[in-house]
Amino acid sequence: MRDEVDDLVEAWGRERGDLDLDPVEVFSRISRLSRHLDLARRDAFTAHGIESWEFDVLAALRRAGEPYELSPGRLLRETLVTSGTMTNRVDRLTDRGLVQRLPDPHDRRGVLVRLTVEGKAAVDGAFEALLAAEADLLADLPDEDRARLAGLLRQLLAPFS
């Protein structure tokens, strides 16, 4: 089975046969899959009234387990954004009623960010829709190939962890 990346590699091979084009075969396909995944994520999140950045924050709170709350510092580590960005995001999510700020019972100066019932419903619905879309993207791969692909991608990402 040929795809557009094969055509691209073939053309570069004609023009620059002196170069090793193996990375193009891998990363051009990853890049194309990334575009499809971005579209699937956008559609899943939009259908549940949230944006990608909102999903990231809400999902971090949801994964924390009941009572679905984290300190702002922990949210920073979970979502890899700056402190100023997180403050802005929490403000906006609070305004939408998806999270609330509560005093930290263990630190008089601290606050906790907690998922509201509405926030939990939004993130759960978006996550279910995302999983369905991702399952569709993987539908043509047998289970053993999925497991092998996941392992190879894990290995490729390891130096960045």
Secondary structure, DSSP 8 states (H G I E B T S, - for coil): ---HHHHHHHHHHHH-TTS--HHHHHHHHHHHHHHHHHHHHHHHHHHTT--HHHHHHHHHHHHT-TTTEE-HHHHHHHHT--HHHHHHHHHHHHHTTSEEEEEETTEEEEEEEEE-HHHHHHHHHHHHHHHHHHHHHHTTS-HHHHHHHHHHHHHHHGGG-
